[in-house]
Every structure is written in C-alpha cells, then in structure tokens.
Amino acid sequence: MLKPDRRWYERYGDSSWPEEAWRDPWVFADPDGDGWHMLITARANEGEDDDRGVVGHAVSPDLSSWEVRPPLSRPGSGFGHLEVPQTVEMDGRTLLMFSCGVDTLSAGKAARFDGGGIWSLETRHLSGPFDVASAAVVTTAPLYSGRLVQDRSGQWLMMACHDANSDGTFDGVVSDPVPVHWDPARGSLTAAPSPKDL
C-alpha cells in the first residue's frame, strides 16, 4: 500500500483537515518511455491548514512497485486539496485539470470565488511541475470531478459529476459530455462556445 511520505506530505491527523488527502490516482506512461507516473490528491506537511493542497507524485518502472516523490506543486496556492487530477495533451498544449470547490479553497481565494469546482492550467510537461496558483475555473456550472475525453471526431469533451445539492446531499449523477476548448484570453479550458463555432 502506497502511503504519503511525511518528509513532504501530511497524513490524516497531522492538521485540522478533516480527511485523508491521499487518493484519486491518475496514472500515465512517461512520455520519454521511462516507466509510469502517478498524480495524487495530496496535502503538504507545511503551511496554513486551508492552503496545503498539492499534486502528489509517485513513479514506477512496472506499475507494481511505486516510489513516492516530492509534490509537483507548492502549497500556498489557494487550495485545501486538488482532487481528481488529470493531465492531457490537447491541440498542441499540455494541460492539468483538477477539482476544488468553494468549501475547500483557502479563505483568501474563497472570498474572490465566482463559482465552479473544476480548474485547469497550461503546463510544460505532463509530469509537472505545476503552477497551480495560475489555475482558472473551467465553468461556473455546479460540476465536479471532471474528466477530459475525445469523441470519434477528435472533439474534446468534459464529463463531470453534478455537485452536491443545496442540502449537502450528493446524487452521483454524471453530466452529459460538455464540449471544451482552450481559451487563451482566460488561460484556461472553457465550456463556452468556441469562437470558430459561432
């Protein structure tokens, strides 16, 4: 069982955070053919309790044995955690997407929040490092745990869970596929129509 290394990562009970943040693995082959990478929802072992979210990292030569490495992002970027991370190469850009809702943003970032729970940013490599402080919300719709897929025509789509209801219950409903594209002006993926489609 792969556990967070306390040299870099918080474990449950190390702070006031109410849950273990070592989950949601995203595994992909190293682009240079050197084994495998795993991105993990994680929290750093330092910083303000509501601002320790980082992208955890582990590597493997064979998908069987794994070595935990330091995080691929820094705490203090406004996120209590960065859930369900995913990296993709989309139309010549390398992107990271993750989820964090208003209830798990740092107090400072939450004060400026306009809605939405899915974030993205452009990065240089699938395996990081990631400047998550530069992330922007993909859509203000109440969606969470987004995943990017391509249809047969090559169109990029996002599927996500409808977020919790106003009473806190969660129905577990997955959205219809939502077309997305990169918006250079926002520096983020967006679910708004592409200018070429207007």
C-alpha positions as CSV (number, residue, x, y, z in Angstrom):
1,M,0.0,0.0,0.0
2,L,1.4,3.4,-1.1
3,K,1.4,5.9,1.8
4,P,2.2,9.6,1.8
5,D,5.8,10.2,2.8
6,R,5.9,12.6,5.8
7,R,9.0,14.2,4.5
8,W,6.7,16.1,2.1
9,Y,3.1,15.2,2.8
10,E,0.5,15.5,5.5
11,R,-1.2,12.4,6.8
12,Y,-4.6,12.3,8.5
13,G,-4.4,13.8,12.0
14,D,-1.4,16.0,11.2
15,S,-3.6,19.1,11.0
16,S,-7.2,20.1,11.4
17,W,-8.1,18.9,7.9
18,P,-11.0,16.5,8.3
19,E,-9.9,13.8,5.9
20,E,-7.0,11.8,4.4
21,A,-5.9,13.6,1.2
22,W,-4.0,10.8,-0.5
23,R,-6.3,9.5,-3.2
24,D,-7.6,9.9,-6.8
25,P,-4.6,8.4,-8.6
26,W,-4.1,9.4,-12.3
27,V,-1.6,7.0,-13.8
28,F,0.1,7.5,-17.2
29,A,3.1,6.3,-19.1
30,D,6.2,8.6,-19.0
31,P,6.3,10.4,-22.4
32,D,10.0,9.5,-22.7
33,G,9.4,5.8,-22.1
34,D,10.8,5.8,-18.6
35,G,8.2,3.9,-16.6
36,W,5.0,5.4,-15.2
37,H,3.8,8.5,-13.2
38,M,1.0,8.7,-10.7
39,L,-0.6,12.1,-9.8
40,I,-2.3,12.0,-6.4
41,T,-4.7,14.3,-4.4
42,A,-2.4,15.3,-1.6
43,R,-1.6,17.9,1.1
44,A,1.8,19.3,2.0
45,N,3.1,19.0,5.6
46,E,3.5,22.7,5.9
47,G,1.5,25.9,5.5
48,E,-1.9,27.2,6.6
49,D,-4.3,24.3,7.2
50,D,-6.7,25.5,4.4
51,D,-3.9,26.1,1.9
52,R,-1.9,22.9,1.8
53,G,-3.3,21.3,-1.3
54,V,-0.6,19.9,-3.7
55,V,-0.4,17.5,-6.6
56,G,1.3,14.4,-5.1
57,H,3.6,12.3,-7.2
58,A,4.9,8.7,-7.4
59,V,6.8,6.8,-10.1
60,S,7.0,3.2,-11.1
61,P,9.1,1.2,-13.5
62,D,6.5,-1.6,-13.8
63,L,3.1,-0.5,-12.4
64,S,3.7,-2.8,-9.5
65,S,6.3,-1.1,-7.3
66,W,6.0,2.6,-6.6
67,E,8.2,5.2,-5.2
68,V,6.7,8.4,-3.6
69,R,8.4,11.6,-4.8
70,P,8.0,15.2,-3.6
71,P,4.9,17.1,-4.7
72,L,4.7,18.6,-8.2
73,S,3.1,21.8,-7.0
74,R,3.6,24.1,-4.0
75,P,1.2,24.7,-1.0
76,G,0.0,28.3,-0.5
77,S,-1.7,28.4,-3.9
78,G,-5.3,28.8,-2.5
79,F,-6.4,25.2,-2.5
80,G,-7.1,22.9,0.5
81,H,-6.8,20.0,-1.9
82,L,-6.6,19.3,-5.6
83,E,-8.9,16.4,-6.3
84,V,-9.0,14.1,-9.3
85,P,-6.0,15.5,-11.2
86,Q,-5.6,14.7,-14.9
87,T,-3.0,15.8,-17.4
88,V,-3.7,15.7,-21.2
89,E,-2.1,17.0,-24.4
90,M,-4.8,18.9,-26.2
91,D,-4.3,20.6,-29.6
92,G,-0.6,21.3,-29.0
93,R,-0.9,22.3,-25.3
94,T,-0.2,20.3,-22.2
95,L,-2.9,20.9,-19.5
96,L,-3.6,20.0,-15.9
97,M,-7.2,19.7,-14.7
98,F,-8.3,19.2,-11.1
99,S,-11.3,19.9,-8.8
100,C,-11.6,22.1,-5.7
101,G,-14.9,23.6,-4.5
102,V,-15.5,26.8,-2.6
103,D,-15.7,24.9,0.7
104,T,-12.2,23.6,0.3
105,L,-10.5,26.8,-1.0
106,S,-8.3,28.8,1.3
107,A,-10.2,31.7,3.0
108,G,-8.5,34.3,0.8
109,K,-9.3,32.5,-2.5
110,A,-12.8,31.7,-1.5
111,A,-13.5,35.4,-0.9
112,R,-12.9,36.1,-4.6
113,F,-14.6,32.9,-5.9
114,D,-17.4,33.2,-8.6
115,G,-18.5,29.6,-8.7
116,G,-17.5,26.3,-10.2
117,G,-15.3,23.5,-8.9
118,I,-13.2,22.4,-11.9
119,W,-9.9,24.2,-12.6
120,S,-7.3,24.0,-15.3
121,L,-4.0,25.5,-16.3
122,E,-1.4,25.1,-19.1
123,T,1.9,23.4,-18.1
124,R,5.1,22.4,-19.9
125,H,5.1,18.7,-19.1
126,L,2.5,16.0,-18.3
127,S,4.5,15.1,-15.2
128,G,4.9,18.7,-14.0
129,P,5.9,20.8,-12.2
130,F,2.6,22.6,-12.0
131,D,2.0,26.3,-11.1
132,V,-1.5,25.7,-9.7
133,A,-1.7,29.3,-8.4
134,S,-2.3,30.2,-12.1
135,A,-5.3,27.8,-12.5
136,A,-8.7,29.3,-13.6
137,V,-12.2,27.8,-13.3
138,V,-13.3,25.9,-16.4
139,T,-17.0,26.6,-15.9
140,T,-19.1,28.2,-13.2
141,A,-21.7,25.4,-13.5
142,P,-22.0,23.3,-10.4
143,L,-19.9,20.4,-11.7
144,Y,-17.1,18.5,-10.0
145,S,-14.6,15.7,-10.7
146,G,-14.2,16.5,-14.4
147,R,-12.5,14.2,-16.8
148,L,-11.5,15.0,-20.4
149,V,-12.2,12.6,-23.2
150,Q,-12.3,12.8,-27.0
151,D,-15.1,11.6,-29.2
152,R,-14.5,9.8,-32.5
153,S,-14.2,13.1,-34.4
154,G,-11.4,14.3,-32.1
155,Q,-13.6,16.9,-30.3
156,W,-12.6,17.3,-26.6
157,L,-15.4,16.8,-24.1
158,M,-15.6,17.0,-20.4
159,M,-17.7,14.7,-18.3
160,A,-18.2,15.5,-14.6
161,C,-20.4,14.9,-11.6
162,H,-23.2,17.2,-10.7
163,D,-22.0,18.7,-7.4
164,A,-23.8,18.4,-4.1
165,N,-27.3,19.7,-3.7
166,S,-28.1,22.8,-1.6
167,D,-28.9,20.5,1.4
168,G,-25.5,18.8,1.1
169,T,-26.7,15.5,-0.4
170,F,-25.0,14.1,-3.5
171,D,-27.0,12.2,-6.1
172,G,-24.0,10.8,-8.0
173,V,-25.3,12.0,-11.4
174,V,-22.8,12.3,-14.3
175,S,-23.2,15.1,-16.7
176,D,-23.8,14.8,-20.4
177,P,-20.5,15.4,-22.3
178,V,-19.7,19.1,-22.4
179,P,-17.6,20.4,-25.3
180,V,-14.5,22.3,-24.1
181,H,-11.6,24.2,-25.7
182,W,-8.7,26.2,-24.6
183,D,-9.4,29.9,-24.2
184,P,-6.1,31.9,-24.5
185,A,-7.7,35.1,-23.0
186,R,-8.6,33.3,-19.8
187,G,-5.6,31.0,-19.8
188,S,-7.9,28.1,-19.1
189,L,-10.2,25.4,-20.6
190,T,-13.7,26.8,-21.0
191,A,-17.1,25.2,-21.7
192,A,-18.3,28.4,-23.5
193,P,-18.7,28.0,-27.3
194,S,-15.5,28.3,-29.3
195,P,-15.4,31.5,-31.5
196,K,-15.0,29.2,-34.5
197,D,-18.4,27.6,-33.7
198,L,-20.2,30.9,-33.5
